[in-house]
C-alpha cells in the first residue's frame, strides 16, 4: 500500500507537538501544564481558536453536584448551544483508564454531548455516546502522539480538526461506524442473496457443493463471542433447495422432449403470425 503523502506544514506541526509532549513527559508536568500544551495542539495542529471555540471548565449539572469538563468544543455562540465535543484531560504522566472514560461519559450524557475526546497529551481516544436505555459509549479511534506513525497522526488530528468538525465529519464518521457494526455486517452476509453468491463462489473455486446451512455453520465458527451474540438475534433466510426429481418425473420430462414441436399461432389483427415473428 502506498504511503499517504503528508503536507510539509502538517508534518512539521505534528513533530513539533510530539516534541512538546515528550518534554512535558520528561518534566512530569501537572494537569494545568498538560492542559496548556494540549491547547497549543488544538490551535496549531487542528486549527481551533482557543478563545472562540474552546470553553474551559464548562459546568455540567447531573444528579449530584455540578461538575466541570476541562474543555468543550463549541462552534456556535450561546450558553444554551449543545457542545460538539467534550475534552477531558489528565496529567501527562497518568495512564488513561476506564475510570476516566466513565467520568467524562457521565458528563457527556448529562449534557447531551455525543462526542468525547479523552487525553493525557500522549494518548488520545475518540468516543461516541448513544443516548439509548442505557446510554452507550463506543470507542471510535485511539492513537499515541509519541509512538504512532506521522501519517496516522495526520489522519486522526485532521478528523477532529476545526474545519472537519464544522462541516459534519464526525456525524459522517458515526454513520459509517454504525453501519459497520457486527450485526449489520452479519445481516448482509447471511442474506439469501449473499449465501447464494458464497455458495456459487465456493463451488467454482473448489468444486464442492455446500448446503446453505453448512455455510452458515462455517461462518458461525469464525465469529468471536460478541459477533455470535449478535448472530442470535438475526433472522436468517436460507435459499430454497431445488426439489429432487424422482424416476417418474425424469421419464415424463424425457417423453415430453421427444414429442414433435407444435406450431404456435398468434392471431394479431386478423392475421396469423408464427412464434418466431413475435417481437
MISE-284269 format. One record per residue: residue in one letter; x, y, z of N, C-alpha, C, O in turn. Coordinates in pm, whole numbers. Example, Ala and Ser with C-alpha at 12.3 -4.5 7.8 and 13.67 -1.06 7.14 Angstrom:
# MISE-284269
A, 1319, -569, 780, 1230, -450, 780, 1320, -330, 780, 1424, -332, 846;
S, 1285, -225, 708, 1367, -106, 714, 1290, 3, 787, 1341, 114, 804;
This chain:
# MISE-284269
X, 84, -119, 0, 0, 0, 0, 88, 125, 0, 183, 135, 78;
X, 57, 221, -89, 137, 342, -98, 118, 429, 26, 8, 442, 79;
X, 228, 488, 69, 221, 574, 186, 149, 703, 151, 168, 760, 44;
X, 67, 749, 245, -7, 872, 223, 89, 991, 224, 176, 1002, 311;
X, 73, 1079, 125, 157, 1197, 118, 107, 1300, 218, -12, 1334, 218;
X, 196, 1350, 302, 158, 1443, 409, 212, 1582, 376, 327, 1598, 336;
X, 126, 1680, 393, 167, 1818, 374, 285, 1851, 467, 286, 1812, 583;
X, 384, 1922, 413, 505, 1951, 491, 474, 2029, 617, 532, 2003, 723;
X, 382, 2124, 607, 348, 2206, 724, 279, 2121, 830, 304, 2136, 950;
X, 190, 2031, 786, 121, 1942, 880, 223, 1852, 950, 217, 1833, 1071;
X, 317, 1796, 872, 419, 1710, 931, 500, 1786, 1035, 530, 1734, 1142;
X, 537, 1910, 1002, 614, 1993, 1096, 535, 2017, 1225, 591, 2008, 1334;
X, 406, 2046, 1211, 322, 2071, 1329, 311, 1945, 1416, 312, 1955, 1538;
X, 300, 1829, 1352, 291, 1704, 1428, 422, 1678, 1503, 420, 1642, 1621;
X, 534, 1694, 1437, 662, 1671, 1502, 688, 1773, 1613, 746, 1739, 1716;
X, 645, 1897, 1592, 656, 1999, 1698, 572, 1959, 1819, 617, 1970, 1933;
X, 447, 1912, 1792, 359, 1869, 1901, 419, 1750, 1975, 411, 1742, 2097;
X, 478, 1658, 1900, 542, 1541, 1962, 654, 1585, 2056, 666, 1532, 2167;
X, 737, 1679, 2013, 848, 1726, 2096, 797, 1798, 2221, 855, 1785, 2329;
X, 688, 1874, 2207, 629, 1943, 2321, 584, 1842, 2427, 605, 1863, 2546;
X, 521, 1734, 2382, 468, 1635, 2475, 581, 1551, 2534, 576, 1514, 2652;
X, 683, 1521, 2455, 800, 1450, 2510, 862, 1529, 2623, 897, 1473, 2728;
X, 877, 1659, 2602, 934, 1746, 2705, 847, 1746, 2830, 897, 1740, 2942;
X, 715, 1754, 2809, 622, 1755, 2922, 628, 1624, 2999, 618, 1623, 3122;
X, 644, 1513, 2927, 651, 1382, 2992, 778, 1372, 3078, 773, 1323, 3191;
X, 890, 1418, 3023, 1014, 1412, 3099, 1008, 1499, 3223, 1064, 1465, 3327;
X, 939, 1614, 3212, 927, 1706, 3325, 817, 1665, 3422, 800, 1726, 3527;
X, 739, 1559, 3383, 626, 1514, 3464, 533, 1630, 3499, 503, 1655, 3616;
X, 489, 1701, 3395, 405, 1821, 3413, 274, 1787, 3484, 221, 1677, 3469;
X, 224, 1881, 3561, 95, 1861, 3627, -18, 1881, 3526, 7, 1907, 3408;
X, -142, 1869, 3572, -256, 1873, 3480, -270, 2010, 3414, -305, 2018, 3296;
X, -244, 2116, 3487, -256, 2251, 3430, -155, 2272, 3318, -188, 2329, 3214;
X, -30, 2225, 3338, 73, 2239, 3236, 40, 2148, 3116, 62, 2186, 3001;
X, -12, 2031, 3144, -52, 1941, 3035, -162, 2007, 2951, -160, 2000, 2829;
X, -258, 2070, 3020, -369, 2135, 2951, -319, 2245, 2857, -371, 2262, 2747;
X, -219, 2321, 2901, -167, 2430, 2818, -103, 2375, 2690, -117, 2435, 2583;
X, -35, 2264, 2701, 27, 2205, 2582, -78, 2147, 2487, -63, 2157, 2365;
X, -181, 2089, 2543, -290, 2037, 2459, -361, 2151, 2388, -403, 2138, 2273;
X, -375, 2263, 2456, -439, 2380, 2395, -359, 2427, 2273, -417, 2468, 2172;
X, -227, 2422, 2282, -143, 2459, 2168, -163, 2364, 2051, -161, 2406, 1935;
X, -182, 2235, 2080, -207, 2137, 1975, -340, 2167, 1906, -351, 2158, 1784;
X, -441, 2201, 1984, -570, 2237, 1926, -557, 2358, 1834, -620, 2365, 1729;
X, -475, 2453, 1875, -461, 2575, 1797, -372, 2555, 1674, -412, 2589, 1563;
X, -253, 2501, 1693, -155, 2493, 1584, -180, 2378, 1488, -161, 2393, 1367;
X, -222, 2265, 1540, -237, 2145, 1457, -379, 2127, 1406, -399, 2079, 1295;
X, -478, 2164, 1487, -617, 2137, 1450, -695, 2261, 1409, -810, 2251, 1366;
X, -635, 2378, 1421, -697, 2498, 1365, -806, 2563, 1448, -885, 2641, 1394;
X, -814, 2533, 1576, -915, 2597, 1662, -864, 2730, 1716, -745, 2747, 1740;
X, -956, 2822, 1733, -926, 2947, 1805, -956, 2920, 1953, -1073, 2905, 1989;
X, -855, 2915, 2038, -878, 2880, 2179, -977, 2972, 2250, -1044, 2930, 2345;
X, -988, 3095, 2206, -1077, 3191, 2272, -1220, 3183, 2219, -1314, 3219, 2290;
X, -1237, 3135, 2096, -1371, 3129, 2038, -1431, 2989, 2042, -1552, 2974, 2057;
X, -1348, 2888, 2028, -1400, 2752, 2007, -1383, 2658, 2126, -1444, 2552, 2129;
X, -1301, 2695, 2224, -1277, 2608, 2339, -1329, 2674, 2466, -1276, 2776, 2510;
X, -1431, 2615, 2523, -1485, 2664, 2651, -1418, 2586, 2763, -1426, 2463, 2767;
X, -1352, 2655, 2853, -1279, 2591, 2962, -1368, 2572, 3084, -1451, 2657, 3117;
X, -1348, 2458, 3150, -1419, 2428, 3275, -1570, 2449, 3261, -1632, 2515, 3344;
X, -1627, 2393, 3157, -1772, 2405, 3134, -1848, 2328, 3241, -1817, 2212, 3269;
X, -1947, 2393, 3301, -2026, 2331, 3407, -2120, 2226, 3350, -2185, 2247, 3247;
X, -2127, 2113, 3418, -2217, 2004, 3380, -2299, 1968, 3502, -2244, 1928, 3604;
X, -2430, 1982, 3491, -2518, 1954, 3604, -2582, 1817, 3588, -2653, 1791, 3491;
X, -2554, 1730, 3684, -2611, 1596, 3681, -2699, 1572, 3802, -2757, 1666, 3858;
X, -2709, 1445, 3841, -2793, 1410, 3956, -2731, 1458, 4086, -2802, 1486, 4183;
X, -2598, 1467, 4090, -2529, 1509, 4212, -2482, 1653, 4202, -2556, 1740, 4157;
X, -2359, 1677, 4246, -2305, 1813, 4242, -2268, 1851, 4100, -2249, 1765, 4014;
X, -2257, 1982, 4076, -2215, 2032, 3946, -2068, 1996, 3923, -1983, 2021, 4008;
X, -2040, 1938, 3807, -1904, 1901, 3769, -1857, 1993, 3657, -1936, 2069, 3601;
X, -1728, 1986, 3627, -1672, 2071, 3521, -1584, 1987, 3429, -1493, 1918, 3475;
X, -1613, 1993, 3298, -1530, 1924, 3199, -1419, 2021, 3158, -1441, 2142, 3154;
X, -1301, 1969, 3128, -1185, 2054, 3102, -1207, 2148, 2984, -1191, 2269, 2997;
X, -1244, 2092, 2870, -1274, 2173, 2751, -1405, 2123, 2692, -1438, 2005, 2704;
X, -1478, 2212, 2628, -1581, 2169, 2535, -1559, 2245, 2406, -1531, 2365, 2407;
X, -1572, 2175, 2295, -1559, 2238, 2164, -1694, 2292, 2125, -1789, 2216, 2105;
X, -1704, 2424, 2113, -1830, 2492, 2081, -1809, 2574, 1954, -1728, 2667, 1952;
X, -1882, 2540, 1850, -1866, 2612, 1724, -1971, 2719, 1704, -1964, 2795, 1607;
X, -2069, 2726, 1795, -2171, 2831, 1788, -2177, 2902, 1922, -2150, 2843, 2027;
X, -2213, 3029, 1916, -2220, 3109, 2038, -2348, 3080, 2116, -2448, 3035, 2059;
X, -2344, 3106, 2246, -2463, 3091, 2330, -2446, 2981, 2432, -2401, 2871, 2399;
X, -2482, 3011, 2557, -2467, 2912, 2664, -2560, 2793, 2648, -2535, 2686, 2702;
X, -2671, 2813, 2573, -2768, 2706, 2558, -2739, 2616, 2437, -2813, 2521, 2411;
X, -2631, 2646, 2364, -2597, 2564, 2248, -2532, 2433, 2292, -2451, 2432, 2385;
X, -2568, 2324, 2226, -2513, 2193, 2262, -2367, 2185, 2221, -2334, 2217, 2106;
X, -2277, 2144, 2311, -2135, 2131, 2275, -2114, 2022, 2172, -2186, 1922, 2171;
X, -2015, 2042, 2085, -1986, 1942, 1982, -1906, 1825, 2039, -1937, 1709, 2012;
X, -1804, 1856, 2120, -1716, 1754, 2176, -1677, 1794, 2318, -1645, 1910, 2343;
X, -1679, 1698, 2410, -1624, 1719, 2544, -1480, 1666, 2545, -1455, 1553, 2502;
X, -1388, 1746, 2595, -1247, 1707, 2602, -1208, 1696, 2749, -1209, 1795, 2821;
X, -1174, 1577, 2792, -1131, 1554, 2930, -981, 1527, 2930, -932, 1442, 2856;
X, -908, 1601, 3015, -762, 1597, 3015, -710, 1542, 3147, -756, 1580, 3254;
X, -614, 1452, 3137, -545, 1400, 3254, -396, 1436, 3243, -345, 1462, 3135;
X, -330, 1438, 3356, -188, 1473, 3360, -107, 1381, 3269, -139, 1263, 3257;
X, -5, 1434, 3205, 72, 1361, 3105, 132, 1232, 3161, 151, 1136, 3085;
X, 163, 1227, 3289, 223, 1108, 3347, 123, 1003, 3392, 164, 897, 3440;
X, -6, 1030, 3377, -111, 937, 3422, -164, 859, 3302, -203, 919, 3202;
X, -165, 727, 3312, -221, 645, 3204, -373, 653, 3207, -434, 652, 3314;
X, -433, 662, 3090, -579, 668, 3081, -640, 534, 3121, -582, 428, 3095;
X, -757, 540, 3183, -820, 418, 3232, -971, 423, 3207, -1025, 525, 3165;
X, -1037, 310, 3233, -1183, 304, 3220, -1251, 400, 3317, -1359, 452, 3288;
X, -1187, 421, 3432, -1244, 514, 3529, -1254, 655, 3471, -1354, 725, 3491;
X, -1151, 697, 3398, -1152, 829, 3336, -1259, 837, 3227, -1326, 939, 3212;
X, -1274, 728, 3152, -1376, 727, 3047, -1516, 733, 3107, -1603, 802, 3054;
X, -1538, 659, 3216, -1670, 665, 3281, -1699, 806, 3331, -1813, 852, 3323;
X, -1598, 873, 3381, -1614, 1008, 3433, -1662, 1104, 3324, -1763, 1172, 3340;
X, -1589, 1108, 3211, -1626, 1202, 3105, -1753, 1156, 3034, -1827, 1239, 2981;
X, -1780, 1025, 3030, -1905, 977, 2970, -2025, 1028, 3049, -2126, 1067, 2990;
X, -2015, 1030, 3181, -2125, 1081, 3263, -2148, 1230, 3236, -2262, 1276, 3233;
X, -2038, 1305, 3217, -2051, 1446, 3182, -2126, 1462, 3050, -2219, 1542, 3039;
X, -2084, 1383, 2949, -2144, 1394, 2816, -2291, 1355, 2817, -2373, 1420, 2752;
X, -2324, 1250, 2890, -2464, 1205, 2897, -2551, 1311, 2962, -2661, 1339, 2915;
X, -2503, 1371, 3070, -2581, 1474, 3139, -2599, 1599, 3054, -2700, 1669, 3067;
X, -2501, 1628, 2968, -2508, 1749, 2886, -2564, 1725, 2747, -2585, 1819, 2671;
X, -2589, 1600, 2713, -2640, 1568, 2580, -2536, 1584, 2471, -2570, 1616, 2357;
X, -2409, 1561, 2505, -2300, 1574, 2409, -2265, 1436, 2353, -2240, 1342, 2429;
X, -2262, 1422, 2219, -2244, 1291, 2156, -2098, 1247, 2146, -2071, 1128, 2132;
X, -2003, 1341, 2152, -1864, 1307, 2124, -1773, 1339, 2242, -1790, 1440, 2311;
X, -1676, 1250, 2263, -1581, 1262, 2374, -1439, 1247, 2320, -1411, 1161, 2237;
X, -1351, 1332, 2369, -1208, 1318, 2342, -1139, 1311, 2478, -1140, 1408, 2554;
X, -1078, 1197, 2507, -1010, 1174, 2634, -860, 1167, 2608, -816, 1090, 2523;
X, -782, 1247, 2679, -638, 1251, 2650, -555, 1287, 2773, -601, 1355, 2864;
X, -430, 1238, 2772, -330, 1281, 2868, -214, 1346, 2793, -102, 1356, 2844;
X, -242, 1391, 2670, -147, 1452, 2577, -66, 1347, 2501, -32, 1367, 2385;
X, -34, 1234, 2566, 34, 1124, 2495, -67, 1037, 2421, -57, 1016, 2300;
X, -165, 987, 2496, -268, 901, 2440, -393, 986, 2413, -427, 1076, 2489;
X, -460, 953, 2301, -582, 1023, 2265, -688, 918, 2231, -659, 818, 2165;
X, -810, 942, 2277, -918, 849, 2246, -1044, 925, 2206, -1088, 1015, 2278;
X, -1101, 889, 2091, -1225, 949, 2043, -1338, 849, 2064, -1328, 734, 2023;
X, -1447, 896, 2128, -1559, 809, 2163, -1691, 874, 2123, -1702, 996, 2116;
X, -1790, 789, 2096, -1924, 837, 2063, -2023, 788, 2169, -2015, 674, 2215;
X, -2115, 876, 2207, -2218, 841, 2306, -2352, 828, 2234, -2396, 920, 2166;
X, -2416, 713, 2252, -2551, 691, 2200, -2648, 697, 2317, -2630, 630, 2418;
X, -2752, 779, 2302, -2844, 803, 2414, -2961, 706, 2409, -3074, 744, 2378;
X, -2932, 579, 2441, -3036, 479, 2449, -3067, 447, 2594, -3035, 524, 2683;
X, -3129, 333, 2616, -3160, 287, 2752, -3093, 150, 2774, -3151, 48, 2736;
X, -2973, 146, 2835, -2898, 261, 2887, -2813, 327, 2778, -2797, 271, 2670;
X, -2758, 447, 2806, -2667, 509, 2710, -2544, 422, 2688, -2503, 346, 2777;
X, -2486, 433, 2570, -2369, 351, 2536, -2256, 439, 2485, -2278, 526, 2401;
X, -2135, 417, 2535, -2017, 488, 2488, -1931, 390, 2408, -1890, 285, 2458;
X, -1906, 426, 2282, -1834, 335, 2192, -1703, 400, 2149, -1700, 517, 2110;
X, -1594, 322, 2157, -1465, 371, 2111, -1462, 375, 1958, -1499, 278, 1892;
X, -1417, 488, 1903, -1403, 502, 1758, -1257, 484, 1717, -1226, 397, 1635;
X, -1167, 567, 1774, -1024, 559, 1745, -945, 588, 1871, -990, 663, 1957;
X, -827, 529, 1882, -728, 571, 1981, -595, 587, 1909, -568, 517, 1811;
X, -511, 679, 1956, -379, 697, 1896, -283, 754, 1999, -324, 808, 2101;
X, -153, 741, 1970, -49, 785, 2062, 44, 880, 1986, 107, 841, 1888;
X, 53, 1004, 2033, 128, 1106, 1962, 278, 1080, 1966, 351, 1133, 1882;
X, 325, 1000, 2062, 468, 973, 2073, 514, 854, 1990, 629, 850, 1946;
X, 426, 757, 1968, 470, 633, 1905, 406, 601, 1771, 462, 522, 1695;
X, 292, 660, 1739, 225, 627, 1614, 293, 694, 1495, 359, 797, 1508;
X, 274, 633, 1379, 330, 688, 1255, 271, 827, 1229, 156, 855, 1261;
X, 353, 914, 1170, 309, 1053, 1143, 186, 1055, 1051, 98, 1139, 1068;
X, 181, 962, 955, 64, 956, 865, -64, 926, 941, -169, 983, 913;
X, -55, 835, 1038, -172, 802, 1122, -214, 924, 1204, -332, 956, 1213;
X, -116, 991, 1263, -146, 1110, 1343, -209, 1220, 1259, -302, 1287, 1303;
X, -158, 1238, 1138, -214, 1341, 1049, -361, 1311, 1020, -444, 1402, 1019;
X, -393, 1185, 997, -531, 1147, 968, -622, 1167, 1089, -733, 1218, 1076;
X, -574, 1125, 1206, -657, 1135, 1327, -682, 1281, 1367, -795, 1319, 1396;
X, -577, 1361, 1369, -594, 1501, 1410, -674, 1580, 1306, -746, 1674, 1341;
X, -660, 1543, 1179, -740, 1610, 1076, -888, 1580, 1094, -973, 1666, 1070;
X, -918, 1457, 1135, -1057, 1418, 1155, -1127, 1507, 1257, -1243, 1543, 1239;
X, -1055, 1542, 1366, -1118, 1623, 1471, -1074, 1769, 1462, -1084, 1843, 1560;
X, -1026, 1810, 1344, -985, 1950, 1325, -1107, 2040, 1316, -1220, 1994, 1296;
X, -1084, 2167, 1331, -1192, 2266, 1327, -1270, 2257, 1196, -1393, 2253, 1196;
X, -1198, 2254, 1083, -1266, 2257, 953, -1354, 2133, 933, -1463, 2144, 877;
X, -1307, 2016, 978, -1385, 1894, 957, -1500, 1879, 1055, -1609, 1834, 1017;
X, -1478, 1916, 1180, -1589, 1912, 1278, -1698, 2009, 1235, -1816, 1979, 1248;
X, -1658, 2125, 1184, -1755, 2227, 1141, -1842, 2177, 1026, -1961, 2207, 1020;
X, -1783, 2100, 934, -1862, 2055, 818, -1928, 1918, 839, -1979, 1859, 745;
X, -1927, 1869, 964, -2003, 1748, 997, -1932, 1617, 974, -1997, 1514, 956;
X, -1799, 1618, 975, -1725, 1494, 950, -1749, 1390, 1059, -1746, 1270, 1030;
X, -1772, 1434, 1183, -1794, 1338, 1291, -1926, 1265, 1274, -1935, 1145, 1301;
X, -2030, 1335, 1228, -2158, 1269, 1202, -2144, 1165, 1091, -2200, 1056, 1099;
X, -2069, 1201, 988, -2046, 1107, 878, -1967, 986, 926, -1996, 872, 887;
X, -1869, 1011, 1010, -1789, 901, 1067, -1878, 806, 1146, -1864, 685, 1134;
X, -1968, 861, 1228, -2053, 776, 1310, -2148, 693, 1223, -2173, 576, 1253;
X, -2201, 752, 1116, -2290, 677, 1028, -2217, 555, 970, -2273, 445, 966;
X, -2093, 576, 926, -2016, 464, 870, -1983, 361, 978, -1992, 241, 954;
X, -1943, 409, 1096, -1908, 318, 1205, -2029, 235, 1246, -2017, 115, 1271;
X, -2144, 300, 1253, -2266, 232, 1296, -2309, 127, 1194, -2352, 18, 1231;
X, -2297, 162, 1065, -2334, 68, 960, -2245, -55, 963, -2289, -165, 931;
X, -2117, -36, 1001, -2021, -146, 1000, -2021, -227, 1129, -1928, -304, 1153;
X, -2123, -211, 1211, -2133, -295, 1331, -2152, -442, 1292, -2199, -474, 1183;
X, -2115, -528, 1385, -2120, -672, 1357, -2259, -717, 1313, -2271, -796, 1220;
X, -2363, -666, 1378, -2498, -710, 1344, -2533, -676, 1199, -2586, -759, 1126;
X, -2503, -551, 1158, -2537, -509, 1023, -2459, -589, 918, -2513, -628, 815;
X, -2329, -611, 945, -2249, -690, 852, -2299, -834, 843, -2305, -892, 735;
X, -2336, -890, 958, -2385, -1028, 958, -2518, -1040, 884, -2541, -1137, 813;
X, -2605, -940, 901, -2733, -944, 830, -2712, -942, 680, -2781, -1012, 605;
X, -2614, -861, 634, -2584, -856, 491, -2519, -986, 445, -2552, -1037, 338;
X, -2427, -1038, 525, -2354, -1158, 489, -2444, -1281, 485, -2425, -1371, 403;
X, -2545, -1284, 574, -2630, -1401, 586, -2765, -1383, 514, -2858, -1461, 535;
X, -2774, -1282, 429, -2896, -1268, 349, -2901, -1379, 245, -2800, -1443, 215;
X, -3020, -1403, 193, -3038, -1512, 97, -2949, -1493, -26, -2887, -1589, -72;
X, -2943, -1370, -79, -2862, -1344, -198, -2713, -1366, -172, -2642, -1421, -256;
X, -2665, -1323, -52, -2524, -1340, -19, -2488, -1487, -5, -2384, -1531, -52;
X, -2575, -1564, 61, -2549, -1708, 77, -2543, -1778, -59, -2463, -1869, -79;
X, -2630, -1737, -150, -2626, -1796, -284, -2494, -1764, -353, -2433, -1851, -417;
X, -2449, -1637, -340, -2324, -1596, -404, -2204, -1670, -344, -2115, -1713, -416;
X, -2203, -1683, -211, -2094, -1756, -144, -2094, -1902, -189, -1988, -1959, -215;
X, -2210, -1959, -199, -2223, -2099, -240, -2168, -2120, -382, -2096, -2216, -408;
X, -2203, -2027, -472, -2153, -2037, -609, -2001, -2019, -614, -1931, -2090, -687;
X, -1951, -1922, -532, -1807, -1897, -531, -1728, -2016, -480, -1623, -2050, -536;
X, -1777, -2080, -373, -1708, -2198, -319, -1710, -2312, -421, -1610, -2381, -439;
X, -1823, -2331, -487, -1832, -2439, -586, -1738, -2413, -703, -1674, -2505, -755;
X, -1729, -2286, -746, -1642, -2251, -859, -1495, -2273, -824, -1417, -2322, -905;
X, -1457, -2236, -701, -1317, -2244, -662, -1272, -2383, -620, -1157, -2421, -642;
X, -1365, -2458, -560, -1325, -2588, -504, -1393, -2708, -568, -1348, -2821, -553;
X, -1503, -2682, -639, -1580, -2793, -694, -1671, -2861, -594, -1736, -2960, -627;
X, -1677, -2809, -471, -1758, -2869, -364, -1890, -2792, -354, -1891, -2670, -344;
X, -2001, -2864, -356, -2133, -2803, -340, -2176, -2813, -194, -2191, -2923, -140;
X, -2195, -2699, -130, -2238, -2695, 9, -2383, -2651, 19, -2432, -2574, -63;
X, -2451, -2700, 122, -2585, -2653, 152, -2575, -2518, 224, -2476, -2494, 293;
X, -2675, -2430, 211, -2671, -2300, 280, -2650, -2316, 431, -2580, -2235, 491;
X, -2710, -2419, 492, -2694, -2441, 635, -2548, -2467, 672, -2502, -2425, 778;
X, -2476, -2537, 583, -2335, -2565, 609, -2251, -2438, 602, -2155, -2423, 678;
X, -2287, -2347, 512, -2215, -2220, 502, -2238, -2137, 628, -2145, -2077, 681;
X, -2362, -2134, 676, -2394, -2060, 799, -2315, -2117, 916, -2263, -2042, 999;
X, -2305, -2250, 924, -2229, -2313, 1032, -2081, -2275, 1023, -2017, -2250, 1126;
X, -2027, -2269, 901, -1888, -2230, 885, -1863, -2086, 927, -1762, -2056, 990;
X, -1956, -1997, 892, -1944, -1857, 934, -1953, -1845, 1085, -1879, -1768, 1147;
X, -2042, -1922, 1143, -2058, -1919, 1289, -1928, -1957, 1360, -1893, -1899, 1463;
X, -1856, -2055, 1305, -1731, -2099, 1368, -1622, -1992, 1361, -1528, -1994, 1441;
X, -1633, -1900, 1266, -1532, -1794, 1252, -1553, -1678, 1349, -1460, -1600, 1371;
X, -1671, -1665, 1406, -1707, -1545, 1481, -1656, -1548, 1623, -1639, -1654, 1683;
X, -1630, -1426, 1678, -1594, -1415, 1819, -1721, -1409, 1903, -1831, -1415, 1849;
X, -1706, -1398, 2034, -1821, -1405, 2124, -1919, -1291, 2101, -2040, -1313, 2102;
X, -1869, -1168, 2078, -1958, -1053, 2058, -2039, -1070, 1930, -2159, -1043, 1927;
X, -1972, -1113, 1823, -2042, -1132, 1697, -2143, -1246, 1707, -2251, -1238, 1648;
X, -2108, -1352, 1780, -2202, -1462, 1799, -2327, -1417, 1872, -2438, -1460, 1840;
X, -2308, -1329, 1971, -2424, -1276, 2043, -2516, -1199, 1949, -2638, -1208, 1961;
X, -2457, -1123, 1856, -2537, -1050, 1758, -2610, -1147, 1664, -2723, -1122, 1623;
X, -2543, -1256, 1631, -2599, -1353, 1537, -2727, -1417, 1592, -2817, -1452, 1516;
X, -2734, -1432, 1724, -2851, -1499, 1784, -2981, -1423, 1756, -3088, -1484, 1754;
X, -2973, -1290, 1734, -3094, -1210, 1713, -3128, -1191, 1566, -3227, -1125, 1533;
X, -3048, -1248, 1477, -3068, -1225, 1334, -3151, -1337, 1274, -3126, -1455, 1297;
X, -3250, -1298, 1199, -3333, -1396, 1129, -3267, -1430, 996, -3246, -1342, 912;
X, -3234, -1556, 975, -3162, -1598, 855, -3261, -1664, 759, -3331, -1759, 795;
X, -3264, -1612, 635, -3349, -1672, 531, -3261, -1756, 440, -3185, -1703, 359;
X, -3273, -1886, 453, -3191, -1976, 372, -3250, -1991, 233, -3372, -2001, 219;
X, -3166, -1992, 129, -3218, -2015, -7, -3289, -2150, -16, -3247, -2248, 45;
X, -3399, -2153, -92, -3473, -2277, -107, -3394, -2375, -194, -3341, -2338, -299;
X, -3389, -2498, -148, -3319, -2601, -223, -3411, -2655, -333, -3529, -2679, -307;
X, -3359, -2675, -455, -3442, -2735, -560, -3483, -2877, -521, -3403, -2954, -468;
X, -3611, -2911, -548, -3660, -3045, -513, -3596, -3152, -604, -3582, -3134, -724;
X, -3560, -3262, -540, -3504, -3373, -618, -3616, -3444, -693, -3721, -3474, -636;
X, -3593, -3469, -821, -3695, -3533, -903, -3679, -3685, -898, -3568, -3738, -904;
X, -3792, -3752, -888, -3790, -3898, -887, -3782, -3953, -1028, -3776, -3879, -1126;
X, -3784, -4086, -1036, -3773, -4152, -1166, -3891, -4118, -1257, -3873, -4095, -1376;
X, -4012, -4114, -1201, -4131, -4086, -1281, -4123, -3949, -1345, -4157, -3932, -1463;
X, -4078, -3849, -1266, -4068, -3713, -1319, -3965, -3705, -1430, -3986, -3636, -1530;
X, -3853, -3777, -1415, -3749, -3776, -1517, -3799, -3842, -1646, -3770, -3794, -1755;
X, -3875, -3954, -1633, -3929, -4022, -1750, -4029, -3933, -1823, -4031, -3929, -1946;
X, -4112, -3862, -1747, -4211, -3774, -1808, -4144, -3662, -1885, -4186, -3626, -1995;
X, -4037, -3606, -1825, -3964, -3497, -1891, -3900, -3547, -2021, -3902, -3477, -2122;
X, -3843, -3667, -2018, -3780, -3723, -2136, -3882, -3747, -2246, -3855, -3724, -2364;
X, -4002, -3795, -2207, -4108, -3819, -2306, -4153, -3688, -2370, -4178, -3684, -2491;
X, -4164, -3582, -2290, -4206, -3452, -2343, -4105, -3397, -2443, -4142, -3332, -2541;
X, -3977, -3424, -2418, -3873, -3375, -2507, -3875, -3447, -2642, -3830, -3393, -2743;
X, -3927, -3571, -2643, -3930, -3649, -2766, -4052, -3618, -2851, -4053, -3655, -2969;
X, -4155, -3550, -2798, -4274, -3515, -2874, -4240, -3412, -2980, -4157, -3325, -2954;
X, -4303, -3418, -3103, -4278, -3317, -3208, -4326, -3180, -3162, -4427, -3169, -3093;
X, -4250, -3074, -3201, -4286, -2939, -3161, -4417, -2899, -3228, -4440, -2930, -3346;
X, -4503, -2831, -3154, -4630, -2783, -3208, -4609, -2642, -3260, -4541, -2562, -3197;
X, -4669, -2613, -3375, -4658, -2479, -3433, -4745, -2383, -3352, -4864, -2408, -3332;
X, -4685, -2274, -3307, -4756, -2175, -3227, -4811, -2068, -3318, -4738, -2008, -3397;
X, -4943, -2044, -3308, -5005, -1940, -3388, -5061, -1835, -3295, -5129, -1866, -3197;
X, -5032, -1707, -3326, -5086, -1596, -3250, -5163, -1508, -3345, -5108, -1462, -3445;
X, -5288, -1483, -3316, -5372, -1401, -3402, -5357, -1257, -3361, -5383, -1222, -3246;
X, -5316, -1172, -3454, -5300, -1029, -3428, -5356, -953, -3545, -5303, -961, -3656;
X, -5462, -879, -3522, -5523, -800, -3629, -5580, -887, -3740, -5584, -846, -3856;
X, -5624, -1008, -3704, -5686, -1096, -3801, -5587, -1179, -3881, -5629, -1261, -3962;
X, -5452, -1159, -3860, -5352, -1235, -3934, -5286, -1338, -3844, -5277, -1320, -3723;
X, -5241, -1445, -3904, -5169, -1547, -3830, -5020, -1517, -3834, -4964, -1490, -3940;
X, -4958, -1522, -3718, -4812, -1495, -3712, -4745, -1615, -3648, -4793, -1666, -3547;
X, -4634, -1660, -3705, -4558, -1767, -3643, -4489, -1719, -3518, -4464, -1599, -3504;
X, -4459, -1812, -3426, -4400, -1773, -3299, -4268, -1698, -3315, -4239, -1609, -3235;
X, -4188, -1731, -3416, -4059, -1668, -3432, -4070, -1523, -3475, -3972, -1449, -3469;
X, -4189, -1480, -3518, -4205, -1344, -3569, -4248, -1247, -3463, -4257, -1127, -3490;
X, -4275, -1293, -3342, -4321, -1205, -3235, -4204, -1122, -3185, -4099, -1178, -3154;
X, -4217, -990, -3176, -4111, -900, -3129, -4125, -879, -2979, -4046, -806, -2919;
